[in-house]
Amino acid sequence: MFRATHRSGISRGRSGWSGGGGRPQGPQGPLQRIRARINAIPSKYIFWGIIGLNGLVFASWQLAHIEYESTRDYSSLVWMRQNFIAAAENLKSGRWWTLVTCCFSHQDTTHLLFNGFAYYFTAPFILSLLGNVGFLGLYLGGGIVSSVAAIAWRNLTNPNALTGSHGASGAIYAVTSFFACVAPNATFALFGVIPLPAWAFVSGIFLWDGYNALVPSGGRTDHAGHIGGLLSGIGFFIAKRLRIF
């Protein structure tokens, strides 16, 4: 069984954080043209496209399970695990894309709804702030870092375990920690009820996941992946402040 993970340039000026704007100046190379084309896509397509991909992969998991339960043919389940789970054995087999595809992968409804709820309320602001390219860099980059952190931690603590992780948590945690860096005093609602400043919310998640990664409770939550996602969001913020990219 695999364990699930319940896991445009930006400048700081007088007007605050900005994903860039106005007419591009200077020579435009191939990468700049691609970047401009992606940023020209209406941001709602990026926002809903990510939700749609998660829904499509979720439906694929359900169909694979239904096929197995009705025919005992597990070939579809094997294919899904080979292509939508972040695991050391998948990387060893050359399936590097699983570091990204696992970030759109959920098998149970609760996991999908929990991550979808968090994404719905945090992504729009950061998407408007960073632009399409910047947001995708943060989201996908956070997911990849989360996947690598999860695999590395499992190899370190339990190298013989045939486990992997999946879920959008790492990518969403990257967005959340970036949000907390930009607006540390914004109010988050813990469990949807208890108001907390964003910095305290993210600090609490970090301490909780850090403790549970060091002292495993036997649950299915991939705490190391969460830590990777949180740190990637903070790192992304620092890189933007230092104008590294």
Secondary structure, 3 states (H helix, E strand, C coil): CCCCCCCCCCEEECCEEECCCCCCCCCCCHHHHHHHHHHHCCHHHHHHHHHHHHHHHHHHHHHHHHHHHHHCCCHHHHHHHHHCCECHHHHHCCCCCHHHHHHHCCCCHHHHHHHHHHHHHHHHHHHHHHHHHHHHHHHHHHHHHHHHHHHHHHHHHCCCCCCCECCCHHHHHHHHHHHHHHCCCCEEEECCCEEEEHHHHHHHHHHHHHHHHHCCCCCCCCHHHHHHHHHHHHHHHHHHHCCCC
